[in-house]
Amino acid sequence: MKIVYGLMTNTGSGNEFLYDLGVWETEEAASDYLANKLPHSTGIWVEKIEINDASPEQFIPITEKMIECSQCGIEYSPEDIHVIDGMEVCLDCEPALNENLTG
C-alpha cells in the first residue's frame, strides 16, 4: 500500500479527485502546489490517497539482452525476434518480409 496526496473538489454530486493535476508524496508538497499554482481557487483541498501498489518496491532489472530488428531498428526481447534468411526480424515486420521474399 502506498500513500500519496492529491487535490479534491466537490462537484455537487460528490467529492472528485483532480487526477489531471497530479499527485504528491507529501501533504506539504500538495499544499504548496495548491497555494502557489491555484491561489484563487476555492473548494479544492488536499487529501490522502491510498494506492494498492501491486509492483514491488525494488523492480527486478532486465538481464536478458535486447535484439534489434533488422527491418525497423527497434530493440525487442529475444522471444519477439525470429531469424528469417539470416535476418533478425520482429513479429511486426515478419509478415511484410515474408511477403517480399515470396512475391
C-alpha positions in Angstrom: 0.0 0.0 0.0 1.4 3.4 -1.0 0.2 6.8 0.3 0.2 9.8 -1.9 -1.6 13.2 -1.7 -3.9 14.7 -4.3 -6.3 17.5 -4.8 -10.0 17.1 -4.3 -13.1 19.1 -5.0 -16.8 18.7 -4.5 -18.7 18.7 -7.8 -22.1 18.8 -6.3 -22.7 15.1 -6.6 -19.8 14.0 -4.5 -16.1 14.5 -4.0 -13.9 14.2 -7.1 -10.2 13.6 -7.3 -8.5 16.1 -9.7 -6.2 13.4 -11.1 -5.0 15.6 -14.1 -3.2 17.9 -11.7 -1.0 15.1 -10.3 -0.2 13.5 -7.0 2.5 14.3 -4.4 4.5 12.2 -2.0 3.9 14.6 0.9 1.0 16.6 2.1 3.2 19.7 2.3 4.1 19.4 -1.4 0.5 19.1 -2.4 -0.4 22.1 -0.2 2.4 24.2 -1.7 1.2 23.4 -5.2 -2.4 24.4 -4.2 -1.2 27.6 -2.6 1.2 28.6 -5.4 -0.4 27.4 -8.6 -4.1 27.7 -7.7 -4.1 30.6 -5.3 -7.6 31.9 -6.2 -9.3 28.6 -6.4 -12.0 27.8 -3.8 -13.4 24.4 -2.9 -10.2 22.5 -3.5 -8.4 20.7 -0.7 -5.6 18.2 -0.2 -6.5 14.7 0.7 -4.6 11.5 1.4 -5.0 8.7 -1.2 -4.1 5.1 -0.6 -2.9 3.2 -3.6 -2.8 -0.5 -3.8 0.6 -0.8 -5.5 0.9 -4.2 -6.9 4.5 -3.7 -8.1 7.3 -4.5 -5.6 9.4 -1.7 -4.1 12.5 -2.9 -5.9 12.0 -3.7 -9.6 13.8 -6.7 -11.0 16.3 -5.5 -13.6 16.1 -6.8 -17.1 19.0 -9.1 -17.5 18.4 -10.5 -21.0 20.0 -8.9 -23.9 17.7 -7.0 -26.3 17.9 -7.7 -30.0 17.5 -5.1 -32.7 15.1 -5.9 -35.6 17.0 -5.7 -38.9 13.9 -4.1 -40.6 12.6 -1.4 -38.2 15.6 -0.9 -35.9 13.6 -1.3 -32.7 15.1 -3.5 -29.9 13.0 -6.4 -28.7 13.3 -9.2 -26.2 14.6 -12.5 -27.8 11.1 -14.1 -27.7 9.8 -11.4 -30.1 12.5 -11.9 -32.7 12.6 -14.5 -35.5 15.5 -15.3 -37.7 14.5 -15.4 -41.4 17.2 -15.9 -44.0 19.9 -14.9 -41.5 18.0 -11.6 -40.6 16.7 -10.9 -37.1 13.1 -9.8 -37.6 10.4 -8.7 -35.1 6.9 -10.0 -35.1 5.5 -6.8 -36.6 7.9 -6.8 -39.6 7.8 -10.5 -40.2 4.6 -10.5 -42.4 6.0 -7.8 -44.8 9.3 -9.5 -45.0 7.7 -12.9 -45.8 5.6 -11.2 -48.5 8.6 -9.6 -50.1 10.6 -12.8 -50.1 7.9 -14.9 -51.7 6.5 -12.2 -54.0 
